């Protein structure tokens, strides 16, 4: 079977002993897991000593994780078995290295795929790597602050009325998406202000293309404008776009933008589990209900819209 490996690292401002205690007790994982948040009512069963747990869900499948070896304060090895949607096994590990008063935390996975999924090996590796990145960010916040500023609400199918917008179209790596989009949004604000164009609503981001394997996305970010008064000419450096009226599956994310990937990942899991029937067009998009200008990061609200079949 085709093999693949994943390794992701983050720095956590806490001693290795504290990180070790958090990742060794599997009863604590639900607070920062990058998967359980997609199905909050998933059945979780724990060993009394916290060294193993099982999950059984409709959306995230079923499986078992168990501690099989450890070097206190330095590393933990786990056996990971999936039962649904197909049977497979993986070996996973946390490596902890003290660094500057904190700890460099590396999360690894070694596994293989069924032969019929061989063409998708690179994509699976990239997607699991993104899951690990999300999980490590959540683990970092959980340990450093005691909570994760990221909550999801699954709003279900709705009808989006459509909107016209002015924005900037860019390509960015997923790792750099936050500062890149912030830079582009400031460009749009400045250009619209110079042209005396008032936004007709909060910021909108449209994701035209997304490549997990390359870790890049092609997107537009900007502000909606009144359809009755399109600017002529379009301000220099901006593009005009339109999101058509369309059925969408909505997920509301409340919390820091660095955790917004949780909503997108949960949406993909819901589509794979056939919670809704996704549509190829138009591209998926998100709308910010407020901004960091006057809102604490834990209360930032972003609504992800995934096009659905009517």
Buried (B, 14 or more C-beta within 10 A) or exposed (E): EBEBEBEBBBBBEBBBEBBBBBBBBBBBBBBBBBBBBBBEEBEBEBEEEBBBBBBBBBBBBBBBBBBBEBEEBEBBBBBBBBBEEEEBEBBBBBBBBBEEEBBBBBBBBBBBBEEEBEEBBEEBBBBBBBBBBBBBBBBBBBBEEEEBBBBBEBBEBBEBEEBBBBBBBBEBEBEEBBEBBEBBBEBBBEBBEEBEBEBBBBBBBBBBEBEBEEBBBBBBBBBBBEEEEEBEEBBEEBBBBBBEEBBBBBBBBBBBBBBBBBBBBBBBBBBEBEBBEBBEEBBBBBBBBBEEEEEEEBEBBBBBBBBBEE
